[in-house]
Amino acid sequence: MKHIKGEHGPLHWLFESTLVLKSVFALLEIAAGLGLWLVPHARIEDLTGWLVQSHLIEGHGSPVYARVAQVMGAFSLASQHFYALYLAAHGVVKLAIVLLLMRRVAFAYPLGIVVFSGFIVTQLHRWSHTHSPVLLALSALDLVVIGLTWREWRGQRGRPPPGPPPGGPPRGGRA
């Protein structure tokens, strides 16, 4: 596997920091997916009912209450399994790419750019239905990661592969 030599500097530090942040998000997605898969559907309904009945969600007349009631009315067992698999798969793919980028594996740079671009398209499509600011924030983070990944990858593509200094022995160690 070809690896890309790392640089140091503030943008490289920012690149590595965003990778750490994305790996934390990926682990949370995997945990949420596993949680949705393992928790019985009746327990999720019970928890929602308790929240609503305990007036922890602002009371029966609030828009939050109405939204929770609407969402839970449409949250079937099939929906629960879909979201469980989606979150787990999304987290695993994201974590795999981030780990490859952290190891500076060369093919991970263009792969990460393509996959994270796909995440943005999916998130913005979903945002057009939900108007959730969280989706915009995640898309902005993905844009930053794409830009930094492009910068890291572009900065390394033009460099010659590591080898012996000019005038040194040819590769393979024989003179």
C-alpha positions as CSV (number, residue, x, y, z in Angstrom):
1,M,0.0,0.0,0.0
2,K,1.3,3.4,-0.9
3,H,1.5,5.9,1.9
4,I,1.7,9.7,1.6
5,K,4.3,11.5,3.6
6,G,2.8,13.9,6.2
7,E,3.5,17.5,6.6
8,H,3.4,19.7,9.7
9,G,1.7,23.1,10.1
10,P,-1.6,24.6,11.1
11,L,-3.6,23.3,8.2
12,H,-2.2,19.8,8.6
13,W,-3.0,20.0,12.4
14,L,-6.6,21.1,11.4
15,F,-6.8,18.1,9.0
16,E,-5.8,15.7,11.7
17,S,-8.2,17.3,14.2
18,T,-11.2,17.0,11.9
19,L,-10.3,13.4,11.3
20,V,-10.4,12.8,15.1
21,L,-13.7,14.6,15.3
22,K,-15.2,12.5,12.4
23,S,-13.9,9.3,14.0
24,V,-15.8,10.2,17.2
25,F,-18.9,10.9,15.2
26,A,-18.5,7.6,13.4
27,L,-18.2,5.7,16.7
28,L,-21.3,7.5,18.0
29,E,-23.2,6.5,14.8
30,I,-22.1,2.9,15.2
31,A,-23.2,2.9,18.9
32,A,-26.6,4.5,18.0
33,G,-27.1,2.0,15.2
34,L,-26.4,-0.9,17.5
35,G,-28.6,0.6,20.2
36,L,-31.5,1.0,17.8
37,W,-31.0,-2.6,16.6
38,L,-30.7,-4.1,20.1
39,V,-33.4,-2.1,22.0
40,P,-36.9,-3.5,21.6
41,H,-39.3,-1.3,19.7
42,A,-41.7,-1.4,22.6
43,R,-39.0,0.1,24.9
44,I,-38.6,3.1,22.6
45,E,-42.3,3.6,22.6
46,D,-42.4,3.4,26.4
47,L,-39.6,5.9,26.7
48,T,-41.3,8.3,24.4
49,G,-44.6,7.9,26.3
50,W,-42.9,8.5,29.6
51,L,-41.2,11.7,28.3
52,V,-44.5,13.0,27.0
53,Q,-46.6,12.0,30.0
54,S,-44.0,13.5,32.4
55,H,-44.3,16.8,30.6
56,L,-40.6,16.8,30.1
57,I,-41.4,17.9,26.5
58,E,-43.1,21.3,27.3
59,G,-46.7,20.1,27.7
60,H,-49.4,18.8,25.3
61,G,-49.9,22.1,23.4
62,S,-46.2,22.7,22.5
63,P,-44.9,22.2,19.0
64,V,-42.2,19.9,20.4
65,Y,-44.9,17.6,21.8
66,A,-46.7,17.6,18.5
67,R,-43.6,16.8,16.6
68,V,-42.6,13.9,18.9
69,A,-46.1,12.5,18.7
70,Q,-46.0,12.7,14.9
71,V,-42.6,11.1,14.6
72,M,-43.3,8.3,17.0
73,G,-46.6,7.6,15.2
74,A,-44.7,6.9,12.0
75,F,-41.7,5.2,13.7
76,S,-42.4,1.6,12.9
77,L,-40.2,-1.5,13.6
78,A,-39.2,-1.4,10.0
79,S,-38.1,2.2,10.4
80,Q,-36.2,1.4,13.5
81,H,-34.3,-1.4,11.7
82,F,-33.6,0.8,8.7
83,Y,-32.2,3.6,10.9
84,A,-30.2,1.1,12.9
85,L,-28.5,-0.4,9.7
86,Y,-28.1,3.0,8.1
87,L,-26.4,4.5,11.2
88,A,-24.1,1.5,11.7
89,A,-23.2,1.2,8.0
90,H,-22.6,5.0,7.7
91,G,-20.4,4.9,10.8
92,V,-18.4,1.9,9.7
93,V,-17.7,3.4,6.3
94,K,-16.8,6.8,7.7
95,L,-14.5,5.2,10.4
96,A,-12.8,3.0,7.8
97,I,-12.0,6.0,5.6
98,V,-10.9,8.2,8.5
99,L,-8.5,5.4,9.7
100,L,-7.0,5.0,6.3
101,L,-6.6,8.8,6.0
102,M,-4.9,8.9,9.5
103,R,-2.5,6.2,8.2
104,R,-1.9,8.3,5.1
105,V,-2.9,5.5,2.7
106,A,-2.8,7.1,-0.8
107,F,-6.0,5.8,-2.3
108,A,-8.0,6.9,0.8
109,Y,-7.6,10.6,-0.2
110,P,-9.7,10.5,-3.4
111,L,-12.0,7.8,-1.9
112,G,-12.6,10.0,1.1
113,I,-13.4,13.0,-1.1
114,V,-15.9,11.0,-3.1
115,V,-17.6,9.4,-0.1
116,F,-17.7,12.6,2.0
117,S,-19.2,14.4,-1.0
118,G,-21.9,11.7,-1.2
119,F,-22.6,12.3,2.5
120,I,-23.1,16.0,1.8
121,V,-25.5,15.3,-1.0
122,T,-27.5,12.9,1.2
123,Q,-27.4,15.2,4.2
124,L,-28.6,18.2,2.1
125,H,-31.3,16.1,0.5
126,R,-32.5,15.2,4.0
127,W,-32.2,18.8,5.2
128,S,-34.5,19.9,2.4
129,H,-37.2,17.8,4.2
130,T,-36.3,18.4,7.8
131,H,-34.6,21.8,7.9
132,S,-32.4,20.4,10.7
133,P,-29.5,22.7,11.5
134,V,-27.5,19.6,12.6
135,L,-27.5,18.4,9.0
136,L,-26.1,21.7,7.8
137,A,-23.4,21.6,10.5
138,L,-22.4,18.1,9.5
139,S,-22.3,19.1,5.9
140,A,-20.1,22.1,6.7
141,L,-17.8,19.8,8.6
142,D,-17.7,17.4,5.7
143,L,-16.9,20.4,3.4
144,V,-13.9,21.4,5.6
145,V,-12.7,17.8,5.7
146,I,-13.0,17.5,1.9
147,G,-11.0,20.8,1.4
148,L,-8.3,19.7,3.8
149,T,-8.1,16.2,2.3
150,W,-7.8,17.7,-1.2
151,R,-5.0,20.0,0.1
152,E,-3.1,17.1,1.8
153,W,-3.5,14.9,-1.3
154,R,-2.7,17.6,-3.9
155,G,0.4,18.6,-1.9
156,Q,1.7,15.1,-2.0
157,R,0.8,13.9,-5.5
158,G,3.5,15.9,-7.3
159,R,6.4,14.7,-5.0
160,P,8.6,11.8,-6.2
161,P,8.2,8.6,-4.3
162,P,10.7,8.2,-1.4
163,G,13.8,6.4,-2.5
164,P,17.6,6.7,-2.3
165,P,19.1,10.2,-2.8
166,P,20.3,11.1,-6.3
167,G,23.5,9.3,-7.0
168,G,22.8,6.6,-4.4
169,P,22.4,2.9,-5.0
170,P,19.4,1.8,-7.1
171,R,16.3,0.4,-5.4
172,G,16.8,-3.1,-4.3
173,G,20.0,-2.3,-2.3
174,R,22.5,-3.5,-4.9
175,A,25.2,-1.2,-6.2
